[in-house]
Amino acid sequence: MPRILRAAALSAAAFGLFIGAGLSGASFAFQTDAVPAVSYSDHAATPLTVANLGLNDLADPATDESSEDVAAPVAMHAIAPAFPTPDQPAERNGRSLADLVGDYASNETPNEEAECLARGIYYESRTEPLTGQLTVAEVIINRARSGRFASTFCGVLRQRGQFSFVRGGVIPSPPNNVHWRTAVAIARIAMEDLADGGAPRALFFHARRVNPGWRLTRVATVGNHVFYR
């Protein structure tokens, strides 16, 4: 019996040495692959970059398989109160509205009707984008041709309660500046139908800042005006 116990003890000791050697080897391999210890001060001074964060190793990032059949969310926007149009219309015959204004800008108008139209453009829309100014001009022209208003541009502007800048039937004279030159050009472009505004067949408009509650067909919003027919 003592001989058997001694043999068992020797076997256990040998097995323990074998296991210890294996664990020692695994521990050694782990430490050789580990990142070397760095002092706190050295670590704090190390800049954070894509390289030292290991982000370049994410060549094939994991995907969430549960979302494969789920449609991507769609951004919903409030419906505009009118059909928006670009500030600059498409070119016609290779000439943009800005090009035409550059060609026709002037201090002088050819006749009384052009003078009234240019004054209406100036006082109603001189700070508007060019398309907005042209659309205002087209409303005045549309009114004169509609049979529902005066038959001349001057008469349309002088109709009572239609244009706030007209007082007592008097259309004021604008100063001679760049806005007036642009208004003269827009008047000629509108009268000769050289470009299109943003509200076809519109007869009415108001500033965006007001809401008169008109029961009319809204055509477009151009610049700071909303247009109706």
C-alpha positions as CSV (number, residue, x, y, z in Angstrom):
1,M,0.0,0.0,0.0
2,P,2.7,2.6,0.8
3,R,4.3,1.8,-2.5
4,I,1.1,2.4,-4.3
5,L,0.5,5.7,-2.5
6,R,4.1,6.8,-3.3
7,A,3.6,6.0,-7.0
8,A,0.3,8.0,-7.1
9,A,2.0,11.0,-5.5
10,L,4.8,10.9,-8.0
11,S,2.2,10.7,-10.8
12,A,0.3,13.7,-9.4
13,A,3.4,15.7,-9.1
14,A,4.4,15.0,-12.7
15,F,0.9,15.9,-13.9
16,G,1.0,19.2,-11.9
17,L,4.4,20.1,-13.5
18,F,2.9,19.4,-17.0
19,I,-0.2,21.6,-16.3
20,G,2.0,24.4,-14.8
21,A,4.2,24.4,-17.9
22,G,1.1,24.8,-20.1
23,L,-0.3,27.6,-18.1
24,S,3.0,29.3,-18.0
25,G,3.3,29.1,-21.8
26,A,-0.2,30.6,-22.3
27,S,0.6,33.4,-19.9
28,F,3.8,34.1,-21.8
29,A,2.1,34.2,-25.2
30,F,-0.6,36.6,-23.8
31,Q,1.9,39.1,-22.4
32,T,4.0,39.2,-25.6
33,D,0.9,40.2,-27.6
34,A,-0.3,42.8,-25.2
35,V,0.2,46.5,-25.6
36,P,3.3,47.6,-23.5
37,A,2.4,49.4,-20.3
38,V,2.5,53.2,-20.7
39,S,2.8,55.7,-17.9
40,Y,-0.2,58.0,-17.2
41,S,1.7,61.1,-18.3
42,D,2.8,59.5,-21.6
43,H,-0.7,58.2,-22.2
44,A,-2.2,61.7,-21.5
45,A,0.2,63.3,-24.0
46,T,-0.7,60.8,-26.8
47,P,-3.0,62.4,-29.4
48,L,-6.2,60.6,-30.4
49,T,-5.9,59.7,-34.1
50,V,-7.7,57.2,-36.4
51,A,-4.5,55.1,-36.4
52,N,-4.0,54.7,-32.7
53,L,-7.7,54.2,-32.1
54,G,-7.7,51.3,-34.5
55,L,-10.5,52.7,-36.6
56,N,-8.7,51.7,-39.9
57,D,-9.2,48.1,-38.9
58,L,-13.0,48.4,-39.3
59,A,-12.9,47.5,-43.0
60,D,-16.1,45.5,-42.8
61,P,-18.2,47.0,-40.0
62,A,-21.0,44.8,-38.6
63,T,-24.5,45.4,-39.7
64,D,-27.7,45.0,-37.9
65,E,-29.4,42.1,-39.7
66,S,-32.6,42.9,-37.9
67,S,-32.9,46.2,-39.9
68,E,-32.5,44.7,-43.4
69,D,-36.2,44.6,-44.1
70,V,-37.0,48.0,-42.4
71,A,-37.3,50.9,-44.8
72,A,-35.1,54.0,-44.1
73,P,-37.0,56.9,-42.5
74,V,-38.2,59.5,-44.9
75,A,-37.8,63.2,-43.9
76,M,-41.2,64.8,-44.1
77,H,-41.5,68.6,-44.8
78,A,-44.4,70.8,-44.3
79,I,-46.3,71.6,-47.5
80,A,-45.5,75.1,-48.7
81,P,-48.4,77.5,-48.8
82,A,-47.9,78.0,-52.6
83,F,-46.0,76.5,-55.4
84,P,-42.4,77.8,-55.1
85,T,-40.5,78.9,-58.1
86,P,-36.8,79.6,-58.5
87,D,-35.6,83.2,-58.2
88,Q,-34.1,83.0,-61.7
89,P,-36.2,81.4,-64.5
90,A,-34.8,79.1,-67.2
91,E,-33.0,80.8,-70.0
92,R,-35.0,81.5,-73.2
93,N,-33.0,81.4,-76.4
94,G,-29.8,81.3,-74.5
95,R,-30.4,84.6,-72.7
96,S,-31.1,84.6,-68.9
97,L,-33.2,87.3,-67.3
98,A,-30.1,88.8,-65.7
99,D,-28.5,89.0,-69.2
100,L,-31.6,90.8,-70.5
101,V,-31.7,93.2,-67.6
102,G,-28.1,94.1,-68.3
103,D,-28.9,94.8,-72.0
104,Y,-32.0,96.9,-71.3
105,A,-31.2,98.8,-68.1
106,S,-31.8,102.5,-68.7
107,N,-32.9,105.7,-67.0
108,E,-35.4,106.5,-69.7
109,T,-38.7,104.9,-70.8
110,P,-40.0,105.0,-74.4
111,N,-43.6,106.1,-73.6
112,E,-46.1,106.8,-70.8
113,E,-47.3,103.2,-70.5
114,A,-43.7,101.9,-70.1
115,E,-43.1,104.7,-67.5
116,C,-46.1,103.6,-65.5
117,L,-45.2,100.0,-65.6
118,A,-41.6,100.7,-64.6
119,R,-42.8,102.8,-61.7
120,G,-45.2,100.1,-60.5
121,I,-42.3,97.6,-60.6
122,Y,-40.0,99.9,-58.7
123,Y,-42.3,100.8,-55.9
124,E,-43.9,97.4,-55.5
125,S,-40.8,95.1,-55.9
126,R,-37.5,96.9,-56.3
127,T,-35.9,94.8,-53.6
128,E,-37.2,91.5,-55.0
129,P,-35.2,89.0,-57.1
130,L,-35.5,89.7,-60.8
131,T,-38.1,87.0,-61.3
132,G,-40.2,88.6,-58.5
133,Q,-40.0,92.0,-60.3
134,L,-41.0,90.4,-63.6
135,T,-43.9,88.6,-62.0
136,V,-45.2,91.8,-60.6
137,A,-44.9,93.4,-64.0
138,E,-46.9,90.6,-65.6
139,V,-49.7,91.0,-63.1
140,I,-50.1,94.6,-64.1
141,I,-50.0,93.6,-67.8
142,N,-52.5,90.7,-67.1
143,R,-54.9,93.1,-65.4
144,A,-54.8,95.6,-68.4
145,R,-55.6,92.7,-70.8
146,S,-58.2,91.0,-68.6
147,G,-61.2,93.3,-69.2
148,R,-61.8,93.2,-65.4
149,F,-59.6,96.2,-64.7
150,A,-58.5,99.4,-66.5
151,S,-57.3,98.8,-70.0
152,T,-53.9,100.6,-69.6
153,F,-51.0,100.1,-67.2
154,C,-51.4,103.6,-65.8
155,G,-55.1,103.1,-65.3
156,V,-54.4,99.7,-63.5
157,L,-52.1,101.5,-61.1
158,R,-54.4,104.4,-60.4
159,Q,-57.4,102.2,-59.6
160,R,-58.5,103.0,-56.1
161,G,-57.3,100.8,-53.3
162,Q,-55.1,98.6,-55.5
163,F,-51.6,99.8,-55.0
164,S,-50.6,101.4,-51.6
165,F,-47.9,103.6,-53.1
166,V,-50.5,105.4,-55.3
167,R,-52.1,108.3,-53.4
168,G,-55.0,110.3,-54.8
169,G,-54.3,108.8,-58.3
170,V,-50.7,110.1,-58.3
171,I,-48.0,107.7,-59.2
172,P,-44.8,109.0,-57.5
173,S,-41.6,109.6,-59.5
174,P,-38.7,107.2,-58.4
175,P,-35.1,108.4,-57.9
176,N,-32.6,107.8,-60.5
177,N,-30.7,104.8,-59.1
178,V,-29.8,101.2,-60.0
179,H,-33.2,99.9,-58.9
180,W,-34.9,102.3,-61.3
181,R,-32.7,101.2,-64.1
182,T,-33.5,97.6,-63.4
183,A,-37.3,98.4,-63.2
184,V,-37.1,100.1,-66.6
185,A,-35.4,97.0,-68.0
186,I,-38.0,94.7,-66.4
187,A,-40.8,96.7,-67.9
188,R,-39.4,96.4,-71.4
189,I,-38.8,92.7,-71.0
190,A,-42.3,92.2,-69.8
191,M,-43.9,94.3,-72.5
192,E,-42.0,92.5,-75.2
193,D,-42.5,89.1,-73.6
194,L,-38.8,88.3,-73.6
195,A,-38.8,86.2,-70.5
196,D,-41.3,84.4,-68.2
197,G,-42.2,85.3,-64.6
198,G,-43.2,82.8,-62.0
199,A,-47.0,83.1,-61.8
200,P,-48.7,82.5,-65.2
201,R,-52.0,84.5,-65.6
202,A,-51.9,85.9,-62.1
203,L,-54.1,88.9,-61.4
204,F,-53.6,89.5,-57.7
205,F,-50.7,89.4,-55.2
206,H,-50.0,90.4,-51.6
207,A,-46.9,90.5,-49.4
208,R,-46.0,87.3,-47.6
209,R,-46.2,89.0,-44.2
210,V,-50.0,89.5,-44.5
211,N,-52.8,87.0,-44.8
212,P,-55.9,88.6,-46.4
213,G,-57.8,85.3,-46.5
214,W,-58.6,85.6,-50.2
215,R,-60.8,82.9,-51.8
216,L,-58.7,82.8,-54.9
217,T,-56.6,80.3,-56.7
218,R,-53.1,80.5,-55.4
219,V,-50.6,80.3,-58.2
220,A,-47.1,80.8,-56.8
221,T,-44.9,82.4,-54.2
222,V,-42.1,84.4,-55.7
223,G,-39.7,86.4,-53.6
224,N,-41.8,88.2,-50.9
225,H,-45.1,88.0,-52.7
226,V,-47.9,85.4,-53.0
227,F,-49.7,85.4,-56.4
228,Y,-53.3,84.4,-57.3
229,R,-55.6,84.3,-60.2
